[in-house]
Each structure stands twice: as C-alpha cells, then as structure tokens.
Amino acid sequence: MPDEEHHKPFEHRRLLVVSTNYAPELTGIGPYAAQLAEHWAASGAETHVLTGMPHYPSWRTDPAYRGVWRAEERRAGVTVHRRRHYVPPRQSALRRAAFEASVLAHGLVTAPALRPDAVISQMPSLAGGVIGARLARRHRVPYIPVVQDLMGAAAAQSGIRGGDRAAELASRAERYALGAAALVGVIHESFVPRVTAYGVDPGRIRLVPNWSHVQPPSGDRAATRARLGWREDTPVVLHSGNMGLKQGLEVLVDAARLAPEIRIVLMGDGNQRDALLARAAGLPNLDFLPPAGAEEFTDILAAADVLAVTQRASVLDMSVPSKLTSYFVSGRPVVASVADGGGTAQEVQRSGAGLLVAPEDPAAVLGAVRKLVESPEAADELGAHGPQYVARHLGREAGLARFDALLTEVLQDARGRSRR
C-alpha cells in the first residue's frame, strides 16, 4: 500500500465545520465546504458539519428536505448535521436578517452534542461565523473563520433594500466572529484591509485561495452547441451562477437588446431571476437555462464563445466570484464587467484569460465581445491562459494543502498553550 495511504495527519482529531451551504449544492461556497470536510475525513479526522437545508442558488428549499427540521447524514465519510432555517424567496435587508437569525437560533440551540478539537466556519453566512465563534468558546477550542465574502461590505455595496442599516449590523457580527479567531483565512488578498479594519492582527491572517472544484471539459463542443440549439454562426455569451443583486445582470439583458445578432445565455438561478425574466420579455436572443449538473457543467461553459462575469459598479472588496475558477478551467475567454481595482478585476488580470470593461455598461460589454468574436485565434489564445492559470495556482491539491497548513498551525498552537 502506498505511503500516502498510511498518512493520516489529523487522525484522532475531531473537527466541526460550520457552513450554511453544503453539498448537494453545486455552486457558491457549498462545494468548497464539502470538499474540504471530505478531505479532512480522508485525512483521518472525525469530521462533522453543521449546515442548513440545501437551497442555493434558487433560494428555495430542495424538495427532498422540505418539512424537515433536523437531519443527520453520512456523506463521503463526513457526518452532516442539518438544521432548518427560513429561506427568503426575495431579497431585502429584513428578509436576509430573518434568514440569518433563523440559522443562528436553530444552530446554537441544537448544536451537535460533541466536543471538537477545532471549529472552522465559512463566512458568509454571518450566522455561521457567530455560531462557530460561540461553539469554539463554549468548548474552549481554537476557532478558524474563512472569509469567502464580507457581508457588511456586501450589504453596503450590493444595492439591497435597507442596505445601510444591514451593513452596520452585519459588520458588528463580522467583527465579533473574526475577533474570536485563532487565525483567519481569506480567499483573496483584497479582503485583508477590511479584515484588519475589524481589529484582526495582520499576523493572524492567512491566504487560502479557492481551488478549481470542477473537472475540465470533455465533451464534443459542436455536439454540445447543437444540443443546446446554439448555431455555429451565432456568437454565444454565457453567464453562469447566482442571479442576485450584486451581479448586476441587467447589463447583459440590455446588451442583448442592443445586439440581436449575439445570443446571451443566463444559466443558473437566484432571487433576481424573475425580475430579469421580466426585463428580458420579448428578446428572442436571450435564453435562461437552469443550473447545469456536474457532469455537463464545464462542457456547457466550453461550448460558449465568451464567458461573462458581471458586478454592480459599487462592488469592490466584498466578493470574488467562485465562478471564476470554473470559467478558467473551460478554456474560453472571459469578459469581466466589474469595477477596476476590485478583487474580481485583479483575478481576471492575473490569469491573463479575459478582458476588463466598465461595469453596468452594455455597450462596453458588446465592444469586448465583438473584439473577441472578430479575432477567434486571439480569443482562443486568451482562453487558453485560463487552464494554465488553474494548473499553476488553483489546483485542488495545493488549495487543500493550504487549509491543512492553517489547521495544523492552529492545533499546534493550541497544544503548546495547553502544556504551559
């Protein structure tokens, strides 16, 4: 048996991961939480996850879990503890607060009856961060929050109704959760200034970037386009993922209205889907597709001519879309309609796999798309940088190794303190 199969670095350790989102959710932070927990289980740890009912990105509870208050499952060696929570069908500051409050209350009152060696939480949600901090304090064990998004900044920048008051409350919760941490993980360096502004010592912050969690495309591109009804002579611009406020997807609807010769495809779900459908009424060159399954996801991405990532102009330092890691794997060029200088713009520039244009500007989006369509060889060359960037910087093994190092450091520090 190979030596690595005997290597169980976290054997005899018990870990609790707190993440409102988890498998079987296929987008957002759910896949990262699941792959991390499964990796630690395979590394010998008794791994538990405290999570909610699957609901993302549709913001509707998965039919298999409707009416369920609590559930315990075994998934790939991980014990998953699910707790019911409110799922708002539409987003406002008040509804989001009710969502977080229900996650917090049910998670704290019915936390798993176990004492972990460390608690790791994914932020967002706010409730997950607070739950992780409270449970770690209750058991007097190290706490590691991992910042995937900053909800205080999100409320202020995303345009959600009542966002200013929500931003104040969210920032208080984030300050509490981050202040209780032994170490803080951030997925992108653009989050560091806000995390330090909450009073976190920069020496306690560790960079743990997301990895590419999907397989490279393997299907025949022409066959995939034919199956989807995409003509070879019609350029296709695809956006995949959450349809929320911060994405500002109105820019793509308006681009479709300006360019009937280009097909715009919005694939996914989210709380703004109905509003986008209404805005797109009567546009024959704009399609809405449901979220794709894992087996065909990257084949569909690779079948497009251009992949779009969009954000409202106000979004700067609160989010780096997880979709980018999947976009890069596909080998297609990216057009990023995002604020210059934000984390998303930095990541696209660093990859060399896309073009940046001004946010909320449909004419600018179309200008970049036409440039790529008119120069297919240049577009292919640009897109080829994506898989190269993934191979160099976004591999799963390297990403999980960073988390191993983070956890090892915390456990060693805790052991040293217990001996003093």
C-alpha positions in Angstrom: 0.0 0.0 0.0 1.5 3.4 -0.9 2.9 5.5 2.0 0.4 8.3 1.4 -2.5 6.0 2.2 -1.0 5.4 5.6 -0.5 9.2 6.2 -3.4 10.4 8.3 -2.2 13.8 9.6 -5.4 14.5 11.5 -6.1 11.1 12.9 -7.7 11.1 16.4 -8.8 14.7 15.8 -12.4 15.8 15.8 -13.3 18.8 13.6 -16.5 20.8 13.3 -17.1 22.7 10.1 -19.9 25.3 10.2 -21.2 26.3 6.8 -24.8 27.3 5.9 -24.2 25.9 2.4 -23.0 22.4 1.7 -23.4 19.5 -0.7 -25.6 18.7 -2.7 -25.4 22.4 -3.6 -23.3 22.7 -6.7 -22.4 26.4 -6.8 -21.2 29.1 -4.3 -19.3 28.0 -1.2 -21.2 24.7 -0.8 -18.8 22.7 -3.0 -15.7 24.1 -1.2 -17.1 23.3 2.3 -17.9 19.8 1.1 -14.6 19.1 -0.5 -12.7 20.5 2.5 -14.7 18.4 5.0 -14.3 15.2 2.9 -10.6 15.9 2.6 -10.2 16.1 6.3 -12.3 13.0 6.8 -10.0 11.2 4.4 -7.0 12.6 6.4 -8.1 10.7 9.5 -10.2 13.3 11.3 -13.7 12.6 12.7 -15.3 15.4 10.7 -18.7 16.9 11.4 -20.5 19.6 9.5 -23.3 21.9 10.9 -25.2 23.2 8.0 -28.6 24.2 6.7 -31.0 22.7 4.2 -30.0 22.8 0.6 -31.4 26.0 -1.0 -28.8 27.7 -3.1 -28.8 29.3 -5.7 -32.5 29.0 -6.2 -33.3 30.3 -2.7 -35.9 27.5 -2.5 -35.5 24.6 -0.1 -34.7 21.4 -2.0 -37.9 19.3 -2.3 -36.2 16.4 -0.6 -35.7 18.5 2.6 -39.0 20.4 2.7 -40.7 20.0 6.1 -37.5 18.5 7.7 -36.5 20.3 10.9 -33.3 18.3 11.7 -31.4 15.6 9.8 -28.2 13.7 10.3 -26.5 12.2 7.2 -23.2 10.5 6.3 -21.7 11.8 3.1 -18.3 10.7 1.9 -17.1 9.9 5.5 -18.5 13.2 6.9 -21.3 13.4 9.5 -23.6 16.2 8.3 -26.0 17.8 10.8 -28.7 19.8 9.0 -30.9 22.4 10.7 -34.0 24.0 9.2 -34.0 27.8 8.6 -36.1 30.4 6.8 -35.4 30.8 3.1 -36.4 34.2 1.7 -37.9 33.9 -1.8 -36.9 37.6 -2.4 -34.0 39.6 -1.0 -34.3 42.6 1.3 -32.3 43.6 4.3 -35.2 42.5 6.6 -35.6 39.1 4.9 -31.9 38.5 4.9 -31.8 39.3 8.6 -34.6 36.8 9.2 -32.6 34.1 7.3 -29.5 34.7 9.4 -31.5 34.9 12.7 -33.2 31.5 11.9 -29.8 29.9 11.1 -28.2 31.3 14.2 -31.1 30.3 16.6 -31.5 26.8 15.4 -27.8 26.2 15.0 -26.9 27.3 18.5 -29.9 25.7 20.3 -29.4 22.4 18.7 -25.7 22.2 18.0 -24.2 18.7 17.7 -23.5 17.1 21.1 -19.8 16.8 20.6 -16.6 18.5 21.7 -14.3 19.2 18.7 -10.6 19.9 18.7 -11.2 22.9 16.4 -14.1 24.8 14.8 -13.9 26.1 11.2 -16.6 28.3 9.7 -17.3 29.6 6.3 -18.3 33.3 6.1 -20.8 34.0 4.8 -23.1 33.4 6.4 -22.9 35.8 9.3 -24.8 33.3 11.5 -22.3 30.6 10.6 -19.4 32.9 11.7 -21.1 33.7 15.0 -22.1 30.0 15.6 -18.5 28.9 15.0 -17.2 31.5 17.4 -19.7 30.7 20.1 -19.2 26.9 19.9 -15.4 27.3 20.0 -15.7 29.5 23.0 -18.1 27.0 24.7 -15.7 24.2 24.2 -12.5 26.3 24.7 -11.0 25.2 21.4 -9.5 27.1 18.5 -11.7 28.8 16.0 -10.9 29.5 12.3 -13.2 31.6 10.2 -12.7 31.5 6.4 -13.8 34.7 4.7 -15.4 33.9 1.3 -17.5 37.1 1.3 -17.8 40.0 3.6 -21.5 40.6 4.4 -21.0 44.0 5.9 -19.5 45.3 2.7 -22.0 43.2 0.6 -24.9 44.9 2.3 -23.4 48.3 1.6 -22.3 47.6 -2.0 -24.9 45.3 -3.4 -27.9 47.6 -3.6 -30.1 45.5 -1.3 -33.0 47.5 0.1 -32.2 48.7 3.6 -28.6 48.0 3.0 -27.1 50.8 5.1 -28.7 49.6 8.4 -28.0 46.0 7.4 -24.3 46.8 6.7 -23.9 48.2 10.3 -25.4 45.1 11.9 -23.5 42.7 9.6 -20.2 44.5 10.4 -20.8 44.1 14.1 -21.4 40.3 13.7 -18.3 40.0 11.5 -16.2 41.9 14.0 -17.3 39.6 16.7 -16.7 36.4 14.7 -13.3 37.5 13.4 -12.2 38.9 16.7 -12.7 35.5 18.3 -10.4 33.7 15.8 -7.1 31.9 16.5 -6.3 32.5 12.8 -8.4 34.0 9.9 -8.4 32.6 6.4 -9.2 34.8 3.4 -9.6 33.6 -0.1 -8.2 36.7 -1.7 -5.8 39.4 -0.6 -8.3 42.1 -1.4 -10.2 41.1 1.8 -7.2 41.8 4.1 -7.8 45.6 4.6 -11.3 45.1 5.7 -10.4 42.2 8.0 -7.7 44.2 9.6 -10.1 47.2 9.9 -12.1 44.9 12.2 -9.2 44.8 14.5 -7.6 41.5 13.4 -3.8 41.5 13.6 -2.4 41.1 10.1 -0.1 38.4 11.5 -3.2 36.2 12.2 -4.4 36.3 8.6 -3.6 33.5 6.2 -4.3 33.4 2.4 -6.3 30.3 1.4 -7.5 30.8 -2.2 -10.3 28.8 -3.6 -9.4 26.0 -5.9 -11.0 24.8 -9.1 -13.6 22.3 -7.9 -14.8 21.1 -11.3 -13.5 18.8 -14.0 -12.1 20.1 -17.3 -14.5 19.9 -20.3 -14.5 16.5 -22.1 -17.5 16.6 -24.4 -17.5 17.5 -28.1 -18.0 21.3 -28.4 -20.0 21.2 -31.6 -22.3 18.5 -30.3 -22.9 20.4 -27.1 -23.8 23.5 -29.0 -26.1 21.6 -31.3 -27.8 20.0 -28.3 -28.4 23.4 -26.8 -29.6 24.9 -30.0 -26.7 27.3 -30.4 -25.9 27.9 -34.1 -22.3 27.8 -35.1 -22.5 31.2 -36.8 -24.1 32.9 -33.8 -21.8 34.1 -31.0 -22.8 33.0 -27.6 -22.1 34.9 -24.4 -22.8 32.9 -21.3 -23.1 33.9 -17.6 -23.3 31.0 -15.2 -24.1 31.2 -11.5 -26.1 33.1 -9.0 -28.6 35.7 -10.3 -28.5 38.1 -7.3 -28.4 41.8 -6.8 -24.6 42.2 -6.6 -24.2 40.5 -10.1 -26.0 43.4 -11.9 -27.1 41.1 -14.7 -29.3 43.8 -16.2 -26.2 44.8 -18.1 -26.4 41.5 -20.1 -30.1 41.8 -20.7 -29.6 45.3 -22.1 -26.6 44.1 -24.2 -28.9 41.5 -25.8 -31.4 44.3 -26.6 -28.6 46.3 -28.4 -27.1 43.3 -30.3 -29.7 40.9 -31.8 -27.0 39.1 -33.7 -25.4 37.9 -30.4 -27.1 35.2 -28.2 -26.9 35.9 -24.4 -27.4 33.0 -22.1 -28.0 33.3 -18.4 -27.6 29.8 -16.7 -28.4 29.4 -13.1 -30.9 30.7 -10.5 -31.3 33.3 -7.9 -33.5 35.8 -6.2 -33.4 38.2 -9.2 -34.3 35.6 -11.8 -38.0 36.7 -12.1 -37.0 40.4 -12.4 -34.5 39.5 -15.1 -37.1 37.4 -17.0 -39.5 40.4 -16.9 -36.8 42.8 -18.1 -35.9 40.4 -21.0 -39.5 39.9 -22.2 -39.7 39.8 -26.0 -35.9 39.3 -26.5 -35.5 36.3 -28.8 -31.7 36.3 -28.4 -31.7 35.9 -24.6 -32.1 32.4 -23.0 -32.5 31.4 -19.4 -31.1 27.9 -18.5 -31.4 26.1 -15.2 -28.2 25.3 -13.3 -26.3 22.5 -15.1 -25.4 19.3 -13.4 -21.8 18.5 -12.6 -21.5 16.0 -15.5 -22.2 18.6 -18.1 -21.3 21.9 -16.5 -17.9 22.6 -17.9 -18.9 21.2 -21.3 -21.6 23.9 -21.5 -19.1 26.6 -20.4 -16.6 25.5 -23.1 -19.3 25.5 -25.7 -19.8 29.3 -25.3 -17.7 31.8 -27.2 -17.4 34.2 -24.3 -18.0 33.8 -20.6 -19.3 36.8 -18.7 -18.8 37.9 -15.1 -20.7 41.0 -14.0 -20.9 43.0 -10.9 -22.6 46.3 -9.9 -20.2 49.2 -10.1 -20.4 49.6 -6.3 -19.0 46.1 -5.7 -15.3 46.4 -4.9 -13.9 44.4 -1.9 -16.7 42.2 -0.6 -16.6 39.3 -3.1 -14.6 37.4 -5.6 -17.0 35.1 -7.6 -16.3 31.4 -7.2 -17.4 31.0 -10.8 -14.1 32.3 -12.0 -12.3 29.1 -11.1 -14.7 27.2 -13.3 -14.6 29.7 -16.1 -10.8 29.4 -16.2 -11.0 25.6 -16.4 -13.2 25.8 -19.5 -10.6 27.4 -21.8 -12.9 30.2 -23.0 -12.1 33.9 -22.8 -13.8 35.9 -20.1 -15.3 39.4 -20.3 -15.5 41.0 -16.9 -17.9 43.9 -16.4 -16.6 44.8 -13.0 -15.1 47.7 -11.1 -11.4 48.3 -11.8 -9.2 47.6 -8.8 -11.5 45.2 -7.1 -10.7 41.6 -6.3 -12.5 40.2 -9.3 -10.7 42.5 -11.7 -7.4 41.6 -10.1 -8.0 37.9 -10.5 -9.0 38.2 -14.2 -5.9 40.3 -14.9 -3.7 37.9 -13.0 -5.0 35.0 -15.0 -4.5 36.7 -18.4 -7.7 34.9 -19.5 -10.0 37.8 -20.0 -10.8 41.4 -20.8 -12.0 44.1 -18.3 -14.7 46.6 -19.2 -16.6 49.2 -17.2 -19.4 47.8 -15.0 -23.0 48.4 -15.8 -22.1 49.5 -19.4 -23.8 47.2 -22.0 -22.0 49.0 -24.9 -18.6 48.2 -23.3 -19.6 44.6 -22.9 -20.6 44.3 -26.5 -17.4 46.0 -27.6 -15.3 43.4 -25.9 -17.4 40.6 -27.1 -17.2 41.7 -30.7 -13.4 42.2 -30.4 -13.1 38.5 -29.4 -15.6 37.2 -32.0 -13.8 39.1 -34.8 -10.5 37.6 -33.7 -11.2 33.9 -33.0 -7.5 33.0 -32.8 -6.8 35.7 -30.3 -9.9 34.7 -28.3 -8.7 31.1 -28.2 -5.2 32.2 -27.1 -6.7 34.3 -24.3 -9.0 31.5 -23.2 -6.1 29.1 -23.1 -4.5 31.1 -20.3 -7.3 30.0 -18.0 -6.4 26.3 -17.7 -2.7 27.3 -17.4 -3.5 29.6 -14.5 -5.5 26.9 -12.9 -2.7 24.4 -13.2 -0.2 26.9 -11.7 -2.3 28.4 -8.9 -5.8 26.9 -8.5 -5.2 23.1 -8.2 -7.3 21.3 -5.6 -4.3 19.6 -4.0 -2.5 22.9 -3.4 -5.6 24.5 -2.2 -6.4 21.8 0.3 -2.8 21.8 1.4 -3.1 25.4 2.4 -6.0 24.5 4.6 -4.1 21.7 6.1 -1.3 24.1 7.0 -3.8 26.5 8.5 -5.4 23.8 10.7 -2.0 22.3 11.7 -0.8 25.7 12.8 -3.8 26.3 15.0 -3.8 22.8 16.5 -0.1 23.0 17.3 -0.5 26.4 18.9 -3.4 25.1 21.0 -1.3 22.1 22.1 1.5 24.4 23.1 -0.8 26.6 25.2 -2.3 23.6 26.9 1.2 22.5 28.0 2.1 25.8 29.5 
